[in-house]
């Protein structure tokens, strides 16, 4: 119909979003009103895996830490692509097998490069 700019098919989605938002905000509001407030020094202390915090919270980390973390993420995420390939291995044929071999070789070249640059050494 001309002149109608609100698609009626999306009305249930809008109602659902409004109910979900109201439920979430209501749960937070009720929780903040009804919760017990008994602060004590141990409760207000920062938490580090059950141990008392050591050192300053804003200390600087070595750049090596970030490089090793990024290398871990890169190699970890890239190897996740091996799982779906392995699931459909029998259906995809020789071409996909050769592509995966090339992919693994590229990963190994990157790994050897990082190893030769001593990126994995922790000083």
Backbone as CSV, one residue per row, in Angstrom:
resi,resn,N_x,N_y,N_z,CA_x,CA_y,CA_z,C_x,C_y,C_z
1,UNK,0.839,-1.186,0.000,0.000,0.000,0.000,0.878,1.241,0.000
2,UNK,0.541,2.184,-0.828,1.293,3.440,-0.790,1.007,4.206,0.494
3,UNK,2.033,4.815,1.030,1.876,5.600,2.246,2.154,4.822,3.520
4,UNK,2.285,3.505,3.435,2.600,2.694,4.613,4.101,2.412,4.601
5,UNK,4.796,2.961,5.574,6.254,2.828,5.601,6.745,1.877,6.680
6,UNK,5.868,1.346,7.525,6.251,0.414,8.578,5.878,-0.996,8.136
7,UNK,6.863,-1.828,7.834,6.525,-3.192,7.430,5.927,-3.957,8.606
8,UNK,4.758,-4.484,8.429,4.055,-5.159,9.523,4.669,-6.519,9.843
9,UNK,5.469,-7.072,8.949,6.100,-8.368,9.221,7.158,-8.269,10.316
10,UNK,7.694,-7.087,10.532,8.738,-6.902,11.534,8.191,-6.503,12.905
11,UNK,6.895,-6.344,13.010,6.292,-5.941,14.283,6.543,-6.961,15.397
12,UNK,6.406,-8.283,15.154,6.723,-9.242,16.231,8.186,-9.164,16.693
13,UNK,9.088,-8.880,15.768,10.502,-8.752,16.147,10.697,-7.526,17.028
14,UNK,10.052,-6.444,16.688,10.130,-5.236,17.501,9.575,-5.475,18.903
15,UNK,8.439,-6.166,18.987,7.851,-6.481,20.299,8.793,-7.380,21.091
16,UNK,9.370,-8.369,20.433,10.314,-9.267,21.105,11.511,-8.497,21.641
17,UNK,12.077,-7.590,20.843,13.219,-6.794,21.297,12.848,-5.903,22.476
18,UNK,11.653,-5.336,22.442,11.222,-4.489,23.551,11.042,-5.307,24.827
19,UNK,10.429,-6.501,24.720,10.237,-7.362,25.893,11.585,-7.828,26.434
20,UNK,12.509,-8.217,25.543,13.832,-8.677,25.983,14.599,-7.557,26.680
21,UNK,14.536,-6.351,26.135,15.211,-5.219,26.759,14.597,-4.896,28.117
22,UNK,13.277,-4.911,28.186,12.601,-4.636,29.461,12.939,-5.707,30.494
23,UNK,12.983,-6.960,30.072,13.320,-8.040,31.001,14.745,-7.877,31.531
24,UNK,15.698,-7.600,30.627,17.090,-7.420,31.050,17.261,-6.245,31.994
25,UNK,16.685,-5.114,31.643,16.813,-3.935,32.508,16.069,-4.147,33.828
26,UNK,14.916,-4.810,33.770,14.170,-5.086,35.001,14.933,-6.014,35.935
27,UNK,15.570,-7.047,35.370,16.354,-7.969,36.190,17.520,-7.244,36.856
28,UNK,18.188,-6.373,36.116,19.287,-5.606,36.712,18.795,-4.656,37.794
29,UNK,17.673,-4.008,37.555,17.121,-3.073,38.537,16.685,-3.797,39.804
30,UNK,15.965,-4.895,39.663,15.518,-5.661,40.837,16.718,-6.214,41.599
31,UNK,17.734,-6.691,40.874,18.939,-7.192,41.529,19.664,-6.127,42.308
32,UNK,19.728,-4.918,41.759,20.431,-3.851,42.479,19.637,-3.381,43.696
33,UNK,18.326,-3.507,43.661,17.511,-3.096,44.809,17.534,-4.148,45.916
34,UNK,17.458,-5.435,45.557,17.298,-6.497,46.549,18.595,-7.121,47.056
35,UNK,19.721,-6.844,46.431,20.952,-7.516,46.855,21.432,-7.002,48.210
36,UNK,22.190,-7.851,48.870,22.771,-7.473,50.156,24.023,-6.636,49.908
37,UNK,24.206,-5.638,50.735,25.402,-4.783,50.622,26.187,-4.884,51.927
38,UNK,27.202,-5.717,51.914,28.077,-5.858,53.073,29.528,-5.780,52.608
39,UNK,30.027,-4.593,52.283,31.414,-4.510,51.824,32.398,-4.700,52.977
40,UNK,33.446,-5.426,52.730,34.550,-5.584,53.665,35.837,-5.584,52.845
41,UNK,36.989,-5.354,53.480,38.232,-5.130,52.716,38.565,-6.241,51.727
42,UNK,38.381,-7.506,52.110,38.714,-8.596,51.202,37.788,-8.613,49.993
43,UNK,36.547,-8.242,50.201,35.583,-8.234,49.106,35.870,-7.101,48.119
44,UNK,36.383,-5.992,48.606,36.658,-4.844,47.754,38.029,-4.916,47.085
45,UNK,38.821,-5.925,47.418,40.152,-6.072,46.863,40.078,-6.657,45.442
46,UNK,40.966,-6.224,44.529,40.978,-6.817,43.189,41.260,-8.313,43.267
47,UNK,40.700,-9.074,42.351,40.787,-10.531,42.376,41.729,-11.021,41.296
48,UNK,42.730,-11.821,41.684,43.659,-12.420,40.737,43.742,-13.917,40.976
49,UNK,42.794,-14.651,40.508,42.789,-16.111,40.592,42.947,-16.605,42.024
50,UNK,42.362,-15.935,42.971,42.409,-16.372,44.362,43.650,-15.944,45.105
51,UNK,44.569,-15.287,44.451,45.802,-14.843,45.091,45.745,-13.340,45.332
52,UNK,46.426,-12.869,46.374,46.476,-11.414,46.560,47.225,-10.767,45.394
53,UNK,46.783,-9.599,44.940,47.436,-8.958,43.804,48.886,-8.600,44.115
54,UNK,49.734,-8.742,43.110,51.150,-8.458,43.254,51.522,-7.349,42.280
55,UNK,52.163,-6.318,42.739,52.643,-5.245,41.869,51.569,-4.238,41.524
56,UNK,51.957,-3.333,40.666,51.053,-2.267,40.228,50.107,-2.790,39.156
57,UNK,48.866,-2.336,39.164,47.943,-2.806,38.131,48.236,-2.227,36.752
58,UNK,48.958,-1.131,36.686,49.237,-0.499,35.397,50.703,-0.657,34.993
59,UNK,51.267,-1.826,35.244,52.667,-2.034,34.885,52.792,-2.271,33.383
60,UNK,53.947,-1.987,32.854,54.200,-2.178,31.430,54.674,-3.598,31.175
61,UNK,54.220,-4.155,30.060,54.665,-5.477,29.645,55.633,-5.335,28.480
62,UNK,56.490,-6.307,28.351,57.433,-6.323,27.254,56.685,-6.520,25.932
63,UNK,57.257,-5.968,24.873,56.657,-6.122,23.552,56.662,-7.593,23.147
64,UNK,57.634,-8.353,23.634,57.694,-9.790,23.333,56.416,-10.500,23.763
65,UNK,55.841,-10.081,24.868,54.594,-10.694,25.339,53.509,-10.546,24.291
66,UNK,53.366,-9.353,23.734,52.330,-9.103,22.738,52.613,-9.846,21.434
67,UNK,53.881,-9.942,21.058,54.230,-10.659,19.833,53.890,-12.131,19.973
68,UNK,54.247,-12.730,21.119,53.929,-14.138,21.333,52.420,-14.345,21.384
69,UNK,51.694,-13.429,22.013,50.236,-13.549,22.063,49.633,-13.467,20.666
70,UNK,50.114,-12.535,19.844,49.579,-12.424,18.482,49.930,-13.653,17.650
71,UNK,51.141,-14.169,17.801,51.507,-15.378,17.062,50.635,-16.555,17.478
72,UNK,50.363,-16.667,18.764,49.489,-17.742,19.225,48.109,-17.619,18.599
73,UNK,47.546,-16.419,18.607,46.208,-16.218,18.044,46.209,-16.522,16.553
74,UNK,47.225,-16.054,15.835,47.279,-16.295,14.392,47.333,-17.788,14.095
75,UNK,48.248,-18.507,14.721,48.374,-19.931,14.426,47.185,-20.724,14.944
76,UNK,46.608,-20.300,16.045,45.451,-21.002,16.594,44.238,-20.817,15.702
77,UNK,43.978,-19.609,15.272,42.822,-19.343,14.425,42.990,-20.008,13.063
78,UNK,44.183,-19.965,12.528,44.395,-20.571,11.214,44.216,-22.090,11.263
79,UNK,44.635,-22.723,12.335,44.478,-24.171,12.398,43.035,-24.583,12.653
80,UNK,42.194,-23.672,13.074,40.763,-23.985,13.231,40.154,-24.298,11.873
81,UNK,40.714,-23.748,10.808,40.198,-24.023,9.470,40.427,-25.470,9.049
82,UNK,41.280,-26.188,9.752,41.514,-27.595,9.407,40.325,-28.487,9.773
83,UNK,39.571,-28.131,10.785,38.482,-28.999,11.241,37.361,-29.139,10.201
84,UNK,36.787,-28.040,9.680,35.728,-28.236,8.683,36.239,-28.948,7.430
85,UNK,37.492,-28.708,7.088,38.066,-29.401,5.944,38.131,-30.913,6.210
86,UNK,38.522,-31.294,7.412,38.625,-32.715,7.740,37.254,-33.385,7.769
87,UNK,36.222,-32.635,8.155,34.871,-33.212,8.226,34.369,-33.589,6.832
88,UNK,34.660,-32.770,5.836,34.157,-33.034,4.487,35.257,-33.525,3.549
89,UNK,36.313,-34.074,4.102,37.463,-34.483,3.309,37.091,-35.477,2.216
90,UNK,36.243,-36.445,2.512,35.905,-37.476,1.528,35.029,-36.954,0.395
91,UNK,34.438,-35.782,0.557,33.534,-35.243,-0.467,34.178,-34.181,-1.353
92,UNK,35.307,-33.620,-0.940,35.819,-32.447,-1.655,36.867,-32.768,-2.707
93,UNK,37.476,-33.913,-2.652,38.364,-34.340,-3.725,39.808,-33.889,-3.604
94,UNK,40.539,-34.186,-4.667,41.978,-33.965,-4.700,42.339,-32.475,-4.736
95,UNK,41.557,-31.667,-5.429,41.847,-30.238,-5.544,41.870,-29.581,-4.165
96,UNK,40.878,-29.876,-3.336,40.829,-29.302,-1.989,41.960,-29.854,-1.125
97,UNK,42.342,-31.096,-1.349,43.466,-31.669,-0.606,44.758,-30.908,-0.919
98,UNK,44.969,-30.605,-2.191,46.166,-29.861,-2.585,46.116,-28.445,-2.013
99,UNK,44.936,-27.827,-2.012,44.803,-26.494,-1.408,45.148,-26.521,0.078
100,UNK,44.715,-27.552,0.782,45.011,-27.637,2.216,46.492,-27.882,2.454
101,UNK,47.122,-28.661,1.612,48.570,-28.873,1.739,49.294,-27.529,1.558
102,UNK,48.872,-26.743,0.566,49.477,-25.418,0.362,49.247,-24.533,1.583
103,UNK,48.042,-24.577,2.135,47.723,-23.803,3.337,48.629,-24.188,4.502
104,UNK,48.821,-25.486,4.714,49.675,-25.959,5.814,51.128,-25.561,5.566
105,UNK,51.578,-25.614,4.318,52.947,-25.201,4.005,53.137,-23.712,4.304
106,UNK,52.143,-22.889,3.962,52.236,-21.457,4.267,52.299,-21.239,5.772
107,UNK,51.499,-21.981,6.540,51.570,-21.889,8.001,52.940,-22.287,8.518
108,UNK,53.486,-23.367,7.974,54.810,-23.820,8.418,55.895,-22.806,8.063
109,UNK,55.792,-22.184,6.897,56.769,-21.153,6.521,56.703,-19.996,7.517
110,UNK,55.490,-19.575,7.892,55.345,-18.514,8.886,55.899,-18.920,10.237
111,UNK,55.672,-20.180,10.617,56.179,-20.678,11.894,57.711,-20.703,11.899
112,UNK,58.302,-21.193,10.822,59.770,-21.257,10.730,60.354,-19.852,10.718
113,UNK,59.702,-18.928,10.023,60.167,-17.539,10.000,60.168,-16.951,11.414
114,UNK,59.073,-17.151,12.147,58.997,-16.630,13.515,60.038,-17.303,14.407
115,UNK,60.271,-18.588,14.186,61.253,-19.323,14.979,62.669,-18.796,14.712
116,UNK,62.988,-18.563,13.439,64.320,-18.058,13.093,64.535,-16.641,13.606
117,UNK,63.481,-15.836,13.669,63.593,-14.480,14.200,63.579,-14.473,15.724
118,UNK,63.537,-15.656,16.328,63.538,-15.848,17.782,62.365,-15.142,18.445
119,UNK,61.212,-15.196,17.792,60.018,-14.553,18.345,59.432,-15.351,19.504
120,UNK,59.805,-16.624,19.621,59.258,-17.467,20.677,60.124,-17.479,21.941
121,UNK,61.249,-16.795,21.923,62.104,-16.762,23.109,61.576,-15.758,24.119
122,UNK,61.488,-16.190,25.336,60.971,-15.351,26.422,62.143,-14.897,27.266
123,UNK,62.459,-13.598,27.211,63.616,-13.090,27.967,63.237,-12.587,29.319
